[in-house]
Amino acid sequence: MAAATASVGLEEYALKLAALVDADSLKRIGMAGGMAAKDAALTAIVETLGPDRAMSNFRSGRVKLTAGFDVLPSGTQLRVNHRPGGLWSLADEGRHSSGAIYPRNGENRNRKARALKRGDALSRRAVMTPRGPRALSHFGPSRGSATFRKAAARERAAVPKAAHEALQAELLAFVRR
């Protein structure tokens, strides 16, 4: 409930701000807020995962978590993008169960993976790994690090501060004209 209240307060502030400054100044203020949100999200990732911001033990190797932002066409709203979303969720909440990963059939290579039953002929076929053939793999539970929640809290604090500082810079430039 507190997040909704803060959002409404920022939206009202943005609408009042839009009435005071021109479109270019509003865009610069939005960019400053977006950069602050991105920096806050990346800082939260670095605290949790380390300076490379990557999660390991995935099929495709190490996968980096990133963040970006979009200033919406109105100029008064900002959308922060946490990419890839599923890995942000995994870093935030962890993996609560474990299970087996069975090899896929060659004809299903371009489709989504399906879990094969233990008695299935395909599940007994070995997969070649760098360490030798393996019939199946397992994934285990992992604890969450509240990464997304930490990033959101940092963003809620950083965006208004950066927008306020950018507004002060715009007003100072306006006064000096």
Summary of the structure (lengths in Angstrom):
residues: 177
radius of gyration: 23.0
end to end distance: 42.9
largest distance: 78.6
contacts: 448
relative contact order: 0.18
helix: 52%
strand: 21%
